[in-house]
Amino acid sequence: MINLNKNRFGGCVVTTCDCMAGSSSKGSLNAWLADKYGFDVAVSNFYTNAGHYVELDDGTRLLTQTIPSSFVNPNTELYISAGAGIEIPLLMKEIDILEGAGYDMRNRLTIHPHANVITDDDKQKEKEILKTGSTFKGCGAAAASKLMRQQKLAADHDELAPYIKDRTIELNELIEDGIKIIIETAQGIDLDLNHAEYPYCTSRSCVPFQAVVDSGVAPQNVTNVVVNIRTHPIRINNASAVDESHCYTGNYWDAKEISWEEVAKDAGFEWDEFINKYEKSLKTSVTKKMRRVFTFPEKRFYHNMNLLGYFSSNNNVILSVNFVNFIDKNVDGATGPATLLTPKVMSWFRDNMGEYLDNIKLIRTGPKHSQIVEFPEGIGFINES
């Protein structure tokens, strides 16, 4: 097992993030961490413009846009923070689906009274103002209305009354009792309003420290930041969500845009085999449109590692890498180092992430819940192979 840092009370506060432009399967990471490490409370600050899939080992795929992905652990309490944005009908649908799948929601879900509520009017406003770079789910318009103190928040809606609870004091007191908290962030750093390619970004901050502030947990209580990384970062496609016309949706700094056909060929797949197996992974979870794909952006990754404090003297960052099966088809579903670190995979890590190898401690080899391999001491030893 990897060693999560403990606070002076014996517990831990871990926050997770997507180091790229989203869709790194962070939902799968959060679910696995909650299950494996027994987190007592999971907090999310999601808006509904991003989806978070969890694929169980039996192939069941569960999507949440509001509820923390840590729902898979039946003992983990679920808390939607003040920084979240809720679409009430969607939340109620998620509750029904997860309850139907055997996960208790009504007895362990709480919502901060100041969580935002997204309305149909918010969606319409976005369609009138924006032309691209948006899923048009009303998130930006809702955030703007909250900023202007014109929005009805969670506590103002009777449907949410059974779930409303401000847990700020409680969570900070529980930390002193040594509990484990996981704080799940939304989207990815490379969509951040302040640090991404403006205006081809989302409507708020996506760095993990913002999610910590939104949760009401004091930032100095964070013991680890777990950073999820794609081998090939993605961006949304260049078709306008309004009229399907071509439009620019941002590039990826030093990275080269390539085709999914190139990804498949480089990994050793026949195209039909690749598309049949991974088509769902090539499309966005919310809009269902084919994503654009790029080579690994080393310079941009270095920028984001600085943003996350990776090079500081008290570095508490753990790196998790996903989609290594897009590097080498032979590692799909691998369950241990012997079957995962093939020469092709080892070469990719050395070429693209050489200075980070000691902190790469989690590698996901497929979409299913348990298809992740732990390296407690990092994978720096591959340089000795």
Order of alpha helices (4+ residues) and beta strands (2+ residues): beta-alpha-beta-beta-beta-beta-beta-alpha-beta-beta-alpha-alpha-alpha-beta-alpha-beta-beta-beta-alpha-alpha-beta-alpha-beta-alpha-alpha-beta-beta
